Amino acid sequence: MHRQLAIFAGLVLLIGCATRPVPDSVSAADQPGTQPQPSALVSKVANVTIPAGTRVRVRLVESLSTRRNQPGDKFTATLDRPIVQADKVVVPKGTAFHGHLTSAKESGRLKGRAVMSLTLDSIELDGATYPIDTSSSHRVSSSHKKRNLLLIGGGSGFGAALGAVAGGPAGALIGAGAGAGAGTAGAAATGRKHVYLPAETPLTFALEQPLTIGS
C-alpha cells in the first residue's frame, strides 16, 4: 500500500514538471539591476544666460498716457524681435513681458514738458516667470513755446486791432495789452501737454543684469 502511494506521488510530480512552461530566454528587464533609470531617459535642458546689455525690443499691448496713468501702473508688452544667443533663438518673438511706469507727469499749463518713463520687470517663457532688471525707456512731450507764442501773440494782435478801431493808436496799445492778457489766459486754460503711447508702440530696453532661463 505504501509502495503504491509513493509511485502515485512520483507520477503527479512528473506531470507537474512537464506542464510548467520553460522560458526560451531572459529579457534584460527581468534581470535585477538592468532596468533603465528615469533620469537616463530625459536629457536635461542646459541653462542659457543672456548677458547684460542685451537689447530687448517690445511692443505695447495696451495704450498708456500721462493723462490717465500714474507711476507704478503696470503694463504688458510682447517681444518684437527674437533674442538670439549663439545663433539660436532663446526667446522667441511674441514672448510676454511685464513692466511698470516709473514716472508719468503731465506738463505745466504754460511751461515744462510731460514725461513718461517705463521699465520691464519680468518675462513669461515656457510656463515660467523670470524677474528681469532693465534700463528705462523715456518719452517727453513737445515744448509749449510755439503754441504759447501763437495763442498769446494772436490774442495781442486781435486786441490791438480792436483797440485801433475804437480809439486810434492809444486804443491799439490798450487793446494789445488786453489781448495779450486774454491770450495768456487761454494758453493757461488749455495748455497742458501729455505723452500718449498707443498700443503697438515699439519700445527698446537693455538688460541691466544677466538673465538665466531654462530648466
Buried (B, 14 or more C-beta within 10 A) or exposed (E): EEEEEEEEEEEEEEEEEEEEEEEEEEEEEEEEEEEEEEEEEEEEEEEBEBEEEBEBBBBBBEBBBBEEBEEEEEBEBBBBBBBEBEEEEBBEEEBBBBBBBBBBBBBBBBEBBBBBBBBBBEBEBEEEEBEBBBBBBEBEBEEBEEBBEEBBEBBBBBBBBBBBEEEEEEBBBBBBBBBBBBBBEBBBEEBBBBBBBEEEBEBEBBBBEEBEBBE
